Amino acid sequence: MKNVKKIISLLTVLCILLTVSVFAGCADNSTSSTDSTAPAVSSDTAAVSSEDAKITITVTVINGESKKDFTIKTSADNLADALLEEGLADGTTDTYGLFITTVDGYTADYDKNGEWWGIKDGEGNDLMTGASSTEIKDGDSFQLVLSK
């Protein structure tokens, strides 16, 4: 009987210690001086206006024999947002992002004539990502090509 009381007392103490250590570990993370979810902002970047943050990309629209170059200044992070912001492209958005159906006023209709707008890099290589997943940076070039 005496041994049972000692074992119960020992288990109770161990449970309390375990509980305290778990809460202490959580408290250490929550009182950290650096919030990992918030981006660090230095005094240099805080002074940059949205105008200064704009980047320039080039988009070449190829529709049959027609080829037009567009220069887009944007603060967008991805190609889809830049194209929509500029009014150069339009389409439908689903869980995969923007599906481009119209570029420079021309709407491709796959069901009617088998046409679609393909996205390529500046050298004409097919992109392996959609417009919404394609990150852009200053100086990037892209092609929107009407394909059959």
N, CA, C and O of each residue as an XYZ file, in Angstrom:
592
protein
N       0.823     -1.189      0.000
C       0.000      0.000      0.000
C       0.869      1.257      0.000
O       0.580      2.236     -0.687
N       1.942      1.201      0.790
C       2.851      2.322      0.864
C       3.531      2.561     -0.486
O       3.732      3.699     -0.910
N       3.876      1.460     -1.142
C       4.534      1.555     -2.449
C       3.603      2.131     -3.514
O       4.049      2.877     -4.385
N       2.328      1.795     -3.453
C       1.348      2.295     -4.409
C       1.212      3.809     -4.268
O       1.146      4.517     -5.273
N       1.167      4.316     -3.031
C       1.070      5.757     -2.791
C       2.306      6.471     -3.326
O       2.198      7.558     -3.894
N       3.499      5.856     -3.145
C       4.735      6.465     -3.646
C       4.724      6.522     -5.168
O       5.146      7.517     -5.758
N       4.247      5.465     -5.801
C       4.200      5.422     -7.265
C       3.222      6.463     -7.795
O       3.511      7.156     -8.770
N       2.058      6.569     -7.146
C       1.063      7.562     -7.566
C       1.620      8.966     -7.379
O       1.448      9.817     -8.252
N       2.282      9.222     -6.262
C       2.880     10.525     -6.010
C       3.953     10.837     -7.045
O       4.026     11.963     -7.539
N       4.775      9.868     -7.374
C       5.830     10.046     -8.357
C       5.251     10.333     -9.742
O       5.741     11.220    -10.440
N       4.227      9.604    -10.143
C       3.572      9.837    -11.436
C       2.918     11.212    -11.494
O       2.965     11.875    -12.530
N       2.319     11.640    -10.412
C       1.698     12.967    -10.353
C       2.751     14.054    -10.537
O       2.550     15.004    -11.294
N       3.876     13.908     -9.838
C       4.964     14.890     -9.964
C       5.490     14.906    -11.399
O       5.738     15.982    -11.945
N       5.662     13.751    -12.015
C       6.145     13.684    -13.394
C       5.168     14.348    -14.367
O       5.583     15.050    -15.289
N       3.883     14.124    -14.158
C       2.866     14.764    -15.007
C       2.904     16.280    -14.870
O       2.799     16.997    -15.864
N       3.054     16.765    -13.652
C       3.125     18.212    -13.421
C       4.364     18.788    -14.097
O       4.294     19.830    -14.749
N       5.503     18.104    -13.940
C       6.736     18.578    -14.565
C       6.621     18.593    -16.088
O       7.081     19.533    -16.735
N       6.022     17.575    -16.652
C       5.833     17.507    -18.088
C       4.932     18.638    -18.579
O       5.226     19.277    -19.589
N       3.844     18.881    -17.867
C       2.921     19.956    -18.228
C       3.607     21.315    -18.157
O       3.454     22.137    -19.061
N       4.357     21.553    -17.095
C       5.063     22.830    -16.937
C       6.091     23.015    -18.052
O       6.227     24.112    -18.594
N       6.811     21.955    -18.394
C       7.834     22.084    -19.442
C       7.202     22.349    -20.807
O       7.769     23.096    -21.605
N       6.046     21.756    -21.095
C       5.363     22.014    -22.360
C       4.922     23.466    -22.435
O       5.146     24.125    -23.451
N       4.299     23.978    -21.376
C       3.865     25.371    -21.371
C       5.040     26.330    -21.382
O       4.954     27.398    -21.989
N       6.113     25.984    -20.738
C       7.307     26.836    -20.742
C       7.890     26.906    -22.147
O       8.333     27.971    -22.577
N       7.896     25.786    -22.870
C       8.381     25.772    -24.252
C       7.523     26.638    -25.151
O       8.049     27.349    -26.006
N       6.207     26.592    -24.975
C       5.311     27.436    -25.763
C       5.516     28.896    -25.428
O       5.502     29.743    -26.321
N       5.704     29.202    -24.177
C       5.894     30.591    -23.758
C       7.167     31.159    -24.353
O       7.193     32.331    -24.728
N       8.224     30.366    -24.451
C       9.469     30.851    -25.037
C       9.279     31.224    -26.495
O       9.827     32.231    -26.942
N       8.518     30.443    -27.248
C       8.293     30.730    -28.659
C       7.419     31.955    -28.854
O       7.646     32.739    -29.775
N       6.427     32.128    -28.000
C       5.510     33.247    -28.190
C       6.089     34.570    -27.739
O       5.586     35.621    -28.137
N       7.123     34.554    -26.927
C       7.709     35.807    -26.470
C       8.989     36.133    -27.215
O       9.749     37.004    -26.793
N       9.234     35.442    -28.317
C      10.424     35.701    -29.115
C      10.396     37.121    -29.645
O       9.330     37.648    -29.962
N      11.559     37.743    -29.744
C      11.617     39.123    -30.200
C      11.409     39.235    -31.701
O      11.164     40.337    -32.193
N      11.496     38.139    -32.449
C      11.288     38.162    -33.887
C      10.053     37.358    -34.217
O       9.986     36.168    -33.907
N       9.081     37.984    -34.838
C       7.869     37.308    -35.274
C       8.145     36.699    -36.639
O       8.356     37.428    -37.608
N       8.148     35.373    -36.730
C       8.523     34.716    -37.976
C       7.475     34.885    -39.068
O       7.772     34.630    -40.235
N       6.258     35.307    -38.730
C       5.239     35.474    -39.751
C       5.269     36.856    -40.370
O       4.701     37.058    -41.443
N       5.907     37.801    -39.733
C       5.968     39.155    -40.271
C       7.301     39.374    -40.958
O       8.344     39.009    -40.416
N       7.283     39.971    -42.158
C       8.536     40.213    -42.837
C       9.345     41.283    -42.116
O       8.791     42.240    -41.574
N      10.641     41.109    -42.118
C      11.510     42.097    -41.500
C      11.602     43.304    -42.414
O      11.797     43.157    -43.620
N      11.465     44.478    -41.860
C      11.535     45.698    -42.643
C      12.672     46.547    -42.104
O      12.689     46.923    -40.932
N      13.608     46.839    -42.971
C      14.700     47.708    -42.549
C      14.299     49.148    -42.797
O      13.336     49.410    -43.517
N      15.013     50.064    -42.220
C      14.686     51.470    -42.396
C      14.868     51.894    -43.847
O      14.204     52.825    -44.304
N      15.761     51.224    -44.582
C      15.979     51.553    -45.990
C      14.772     51.190    -46.838
O      14.356     51.987    -47.678
N      14.186     49.981    -46.638
C      13.063     49.549    -47.465
C      11.762     50.204    -47.046
O      10.847     50.311    -47.862
N      11.650     50.641    -45.819
C      10.406     51.261    -45.362
C      10.167     52.590    -46.064
O       9.019     53.018    -46.184
N      11.215     53.250    -46.528
C      11.082     54.553    -47.152
C      10.763     54.470    -48.641
O      10.510     55.503    -49.261
N      10.764     53.279    -49.237
C      10.527     53.121    -50.661
C       9.035     53.234    -50.927
O       8.236     52.545    -50.292
N       8.653     54.105    -51.869
C       7.240     54.259    -52.198
C       6.829     53.175    -53.175
O       7.677     52.492    -53.750
N       5.523     53.017    -53.362
C       5.042     52.001    -54.287
C       5.457     52.329    -55.717
O       5.642     51.415    -56.521
N       5.606     53.603    -56.053
C       6.068     53.994    -57.385
C       7.469     53.463    -57.648
O       7.757     52.975    -58.741
N       8.337     53.556    -56.649
C       9.711     53.101    -56.802
C       9.808     51.581    -56.862
O      10.796     51.047    -57.366
N       8.805     50.879    -56.358
C       8.846     49.424    -56.293
C       8.456     48.777    -57.615
O       8.556     47.557    -57.741
N       8.018     49.545    -58.599
C       7.550     48.961    -59.856
C       8.679     48.312    -60.626
O       9.822     48.771    -60.613
N       8.323     47.229    -61.297
C       9.270     46.538    -62.168
C       8.763     46.635    -63.600
O       7.599     46.962    -63.833
N       9.628     46.353    -64.545
C       9.255     46.401    -65.952
C       9.470     45.027    -66.569
O      10.542     44.433    -66.445
N       8.422     44.528    -67.244
C       8.532     43.284    -67.991
C       8.103     43.553    -69.423
O       7.407     44.531    -69.696
N       8.517     42.689    -70.333
C       8.126     42.794    -71.734
C       7.306     41.570    -72.093
O       7.686     40.439    -71.791
N       6.177     41.809    -72.742
C       5.319     40.714    -73.199
C       5.133     40.867    -74.702
O       4.692     41.911    -75.183
N       5.474     39.822    -75.431
C       5.285     39.795    -76.877
C       4.063     38.948    -77.171
O       3.996     37.784    -76.775
N       3.097     39.529    -77.867
C       1.877     38.815    -78.249
C       2.041     38.362    -79.690
O       2.262     39.178    -80.585
N       1.932     37.056    -79.910
C       2.079     36.480    -81.246
C       0.749     35.832    -81.622
O       0.330     34.838    -81.029
N       0.102     36.423    -82.621
C      -1.198     35.967    -83.095
C      -1.070     35.745    -84.595
O      -1.245     36.672    -85.386
N      -0.764     34.515    -84.981
C      -0.536     34.225    -86.395
C       0.722     34.938    -86.873
O       1.799     34.753    -86.307
N       0.586     35.750    -87.912
C       1.724     36.505    -88.445
C       1.952     37.810    -87.688
O       2.994     38.446    -87.847
N       0.993     38.206    -86.876
C       1.089     39.455    -86.116
C       1.930     39.256    -84.850
O       1.771     38.271    -84.128
N       2.816     40.204    -84.603
C       3.678     40.148    -83.417
C       3.764     41.564    -82.839
O       4.218     42.494    -83.506
N       3.314     41.709    -81.571
C       3.319     43.025    -80.916
C       4.031     42.926    -79.579
O       3.820     41.977    -78.825
N       4.872     43.904    -79.286
C       5.581     43.973    -78.004
C       4.886     44.968    -77.086
O       4.497     46.056    -77.510
N       4.735     44.582    -75.828
C       4.150     45.441    -74.808
C       5.129     45.540    -73.647
O       5.674     44.534    -73.192
N       5.344     46.750    -73.178
C       6.164     46.975    -71.991
C       5.219     47.269    -70.848
O       4.393     48.178    -70.925
N       5.347     46.481    -69.769
C       4.440     46.612    -68.627
C       5.243     47.010    -67.400
O       6.191     46.326    -67.014
N       4.850     48.132    -66.787
C       5.413     48.549    -65.499
C       4.397     48.160    -64.436
O       3.232     48.548    -64.510
N       4.840     47.395    -63.451
C       3.904     46.849    -62.471
C       4.580     46.646    -61.125
O       5.807     46.618    -61.025
N       3.777     46.508    -60.116
C       4.283     46.098    -58.802
C       3.734     44.710    -58.455
O       3.839     44.258    -57.314
N       3.144     44.037    -59.459
C       2.588     42.691    -59.260
C       3.712     41.692    -59.007
O       4.860     41.907    -59.396
N       3.351     40.596    -58.345
C       4.309     39.531    -58.047
C       4.319     38.431    -59.105
O       5.300     37.699    -59.236
N       3.228     38.317    -59.858
C       3.141     37.220    -60.825
C       2.629     37.737    -62.164
O       2.084     38.837    -62.259
N       2.819     36.920    -63.189
C       2.475     37.312    -64.548
C       0.982     37.579    -64.707
O       0.601     38.547    -65.365
N       0.138     36.749    -64.126
C      -1.315     36.932    -64.267
C      -1.750     38.301    -63.755
O      -2.483     39.017    -64.438
N      -1.305     38.664    -62.564
C      -1.702     39.952    -61.992
C      -1.201     41.114    -62.849
O      -1.905     42.110    -63.019
N       0.010     40.990    -63.387
C       0.556     42.053    -64.242
C      -0.263     42.193    -65.522
O      -0.562     43.311    -65.942
N      -0.630     41.075    -66.146
C      -1.410     41.109    -67.379
C      -2.806     41.673    -67.146
O      -3.302     42.470    -67.943
N      -3.437     41.257    -66.052
C      -4.774     41.761    -65.727
C      -4.740     43.243    -65.378
O      -5.601     44.009    -65.812
N      -3.740     43.646    -64.591
C      -3.578     45.048    -64.188
C      -3.403     45.939    -65.418
O      -3.943     47.045    -65.467
N      -2.661     45.466    -66.397
C      -2.400     46.214    -67.630
C      -3.595     46.187    -68.574
O      -3.705     47.045    -69.450
N      -4.496     45.212    -68.412
C      -5.632     45.060    -69.316
C      -5.244     44.360    -70.606
O      -6.002     44.387    -71.576
N      -4.072     43.734    -70.633
C      -3.600     43.045    -71.837
C      -4.251     41.678    -71.997
O      -4.433     41.210    -73.122
N      -4.602     41.038    -70.901
C      -5.191     39.700    -70.964
C      -6.383     39.604    -70.027
O      -6.538     40.390    -69.091
N      -7.219     38.614    -70.311
C      -8.374     38.323    -69.469
C      -8.660     36.836    -69.571
O      -8.133     36.155    -70.450
N      -9.479     36.341    -68.690
C      -9.814     34.927    -68.712
C     -10.632     34.543    -67.512
O     -11.273     35.383    -66.880
N     -10.605     33.262    -67.202
C     -11.333     32.753    -66.053
C     -10.336     32.303    -64.993
O      -9.232     31.858    -65.306
N     -10.747     32.427    -63.734
C      -9.886     32.033    -62.621
C     -10.527     30.875    -61.884
O     -11.716     30.903    -61.566
N      -9.718     29.848    -61.616
C     -10.181     28.727    -60.812
C      -9.110     28.410    -59.779
O      -8.249     29.246    -59.504
N      -9.154     27.223    -59.210
C      -8.201     26.875    -58.150
C      -6.757     26.840    -58.656
O      -5.825     26.936    -57.858
N      -6.565     26.705    -59.948
C      -5.216     26.684    -60.519
C      -4.728     28.077    -60.911
O      -3.561     28.243    -61.266
N      -5.598     29.067    -60.853
C      -5.218     30.428    -61.215
C      -5.934     30.881    -62.470
O      -7.002     30.378    -62.819
N      -5.315     31.851    -63.144
C      -5.915     32.451    -64.336
C      -5.734     31.549    -65.550
O      -4.620     31.125    -65.858
N      -6.841     31.258    -66.240
C      -6.804     30.580    -67.532
C      -7.042     31.675    -68.567
O      -8.150     32.199    -68.683
N      -5.994     32.019    -69.321
C      -6.056     33.134    -70.264
C      -6.879     32.734    -71.481
O      -6.583     31.745    -72.152
N      -7.921     33.522    -71.754
C      -8.745     33.286    -72.931
C      -8.652     34.432    -73.933
O      -8.831     34.227    -75.133
N      -8.371     35.643    -73.439
C      -8.315     36.809    -74.310
C      -7.004     37.538    -74.104
O      -6.594     37.795    -72.972
N      -6.343     37.875    -75.218
C      -5.101     38.649    -75.182
C      -5.197     39.731    -76.248
O      -5.514     39.451    -77.404
N      -4.919     40.967    -75.849
C      -4.935     42.110    -76.771
C      -6.223     42.149    -77.588
O      -6.201     42.463    -78.778
N      -7.349     41.827    -76.942
C      -8.655     41.914    -77.580
C      -9.073     40.685    -78.370
O     -10.217     40.619    -78.819
N      -8.192     39.710    -78.556
C      -8.547     38.506    -79.320
C      -8.843     37.363    -78.354
O      -8.016     37.020    -77.510
N     -10.035     36.778    -78.489
C     -10.442     35.667    -77.630
C     -10.258     34.339    -78.366
O     -10.837     34.113    -79.429
N      -9.451     33.482    -77.783
C      -9.259     32.131    -78.324
C     -10.395     31.253    -77.814
O     -10.781     31.345    -76.648
N     -10.925     30.406    -78.682
C     -12.017     29.509    -78.307
C     -11.646     28.085    -78.715
O     -11.780     27.707    -79.879
N     -11.188     27.317    -77.762
C     -10.743     25.951    -78.050
C     -11.886     25.091    -78.563
O     -11.699     24.277    -79.467
N     -13.072     25.271    -77.988
C     -14.215     24.448    -78.394
C     -14.632     24.718    -79.844
O     -15.067     23.806    -80.547
N     -14.498     25.967    -80.283
C     -14.913     26.338    -81.632
C     -13.858     25.992    -82.687
O     -14.163     25.366    -83.702
N     -12.604     26.412    -82.429
C     -11.583     26.249    -83.465
C     -10.242     25.710    -82.949
O      -9.235     25.776    -83.655
N     -10.227     25.186    -81.738
C      -9.022     24.555    -81.211
C      -7.916     25.509    -80.816
O      -6.762     25.095    -80.703
N      -8.236     26.775    -80.604
C      -7.211     27.771    -80.255
C      -7.096     27.947    -78.747
O      -8.080     27.801    -78.023
N      -5.881     28.262    -78.274
C      -5.629     28.623    -76.891
C      -4.400     29.520    -76.841
O      -3.594     29.549    -77.771
N      -4.274     30.244    -75.749
C      -3.107     31.105    -75.546
C      -2.064     30.356    -74.736
O      -2.306     29.966    -73.594
N      -0.895     30.161    -75.344
C       0.220     29.527    -74.666
C       1.147     30.577    -74.074
O       1.260     31.681    -74.607
N       1.803     30.240    -72.984
C       2.732     31.166    -72.319
C       4.147     30.613    -72.481
O       4.418     29.453    -72.173
N       5.030     31.463    -72.966
C       6.424     31.072    -73.158
C       7.338     32.112    -72.503
O       6.933     33.242    -72.231
N       8.573     31.696    -72.263
C       9.543     32.675    -71.774
C      10.000     33.534    -72.956
O       9.550     33.324    -74.082
N      10.871     34.476    -72.715
C      11.319     35.400    -73.753
C      12.045     34.742    -74.901
O      12.147     35.319    -75.984
N      12.557     33.532    -74.681
C      13.276     32.813    -75.732
C      12.389     31.835    -76.491
O      12.863     31.124    -77.377
N      11.100     31.797    -76.148
C      10.163     30.934    -76.854
C       9.992     29.547    -76.273
O       9.385     28.685    -76.908
N      10.516     29.312    -75.075
C      10.357     28.013    -74.415
C       9.062     28.002    -73.612
O       8.754     28.957    -72.900
N       8.301     26.901    -73.734
C       7.057     26.778    -72.971
C       7.346     26.880    -71.488
O       8.322     26.314    -70.996
N       6.478     27.617    -70.765
C       6.594     27.674    -69.309
C       5.954     26.430    -68.716
O       4.987     25.898    -69.260
N       6.489     25.980    -67.617
C       5.945     24.814    -66.928
C       4.989     25.235    -65.813
O       4.517     24.393    -65.049
N       4.703     26.527    -65.719
C       3.771     27.057    -64.725
C       2.728     27.905    -65.435
O       2.955     28.382    -66.546
N       1.591     28.087    -64.789
C       0.567     28.960    -65.321
C       0.896     30.414    -65.014
O       1.852     30.707    -64.295
N       0.106     31.311    -65.560
C       0.358     32.741    -65.383
C       0.316     33.149    -63.912
O       1.110     33.985    -63.481
N      -0.592     32.574    -63.147
C      -0.717     32.928    -61.729
C       0.445     32.399    -60.898
O       0.760     32.959    -59.848
N       1.082     31.333    -61.356
C       2.200     30.736    -60.625
C       3.558     31.211    -61.120
O       4.589     30.839    -60.559
N       3.569     32.027    -62.162
C       4.820     32.507    -62.734
C       5.219     33.811    -62.066
O       4.625     34.859    -62.322
N       6.229     33.742    -61.207
C       6.734     34.945    -60.548
C       7.496     35.790    -61.551
O       8.142     35.267    -62.459
N       7.415     37.098    -61.380
C       8.096     38.005    -62.305
C       9.097     38.868    -61.554
O       8.949     39.153    -60.366
N      10.126     39.275    -62.300
C      11.111     40.204    -61.750
C      11.483     41.196    -62.843
O      11.205     40.978    -64.023
N      12.101     42.262    -62.438
C      12.450     43.330    -63.360
C      13.285     42.795    -64.526
O      14.277     42.094    -64.329
N      12.859     43.142    -65.743
C      13.595     42.749    -66.935
C      13.136     41.450    -67.572
O      13.638     41.086    -68.635
N      12.195     40.737    -66.954
C      11.715     39.478    -67.522
C      10.997     39.730    -68.851
O      10.430     40.799    -69.080
N      11.038     38.714    -69.718
C      10.326     38.750    -70.999
C       9.485     37.491    -71.134
O       9.896     36.403    -70.730
N       8.308     37.656    -71.703
C       7.379     36.550    -71.916
C       6.747     36.672    -73.299
O       6.737     37.743    -73.905
N       6.225     35.555    -73.777
C       5.457     35.540    -75.022
C       4.098     34.924    -74.741
O       3.997     33.909    -74.052
N       3.061     35.537    -75.272
C       1.724     34.958    -75.272
C       1.441     34.591    -76.728
O       1.307     35.460    -77.589
N       1.352     33.288    -76.981
C       1.274     32.807    -78.364
C      -0.064     32.112    -78.597
O      -0.440     31.192    -77.871
N      -0.781     32.578    -79.639
C      -2.015     31.906    -80.022
C      -1.638     30.591    -80.687
O      -0.924     30.562    -81.689
N      -2.138     29.495    -80.102
C      -1.756     28.168    -80.572
C      -2.973     27.386    -81.018
O      -4.099     27.670    -80.610
N      -2.729     26.390    -81.867
C      -3.787     25.487    -82.330
C      -3.358     24.070    -82.115
O      -4.102     23.143    -82.436
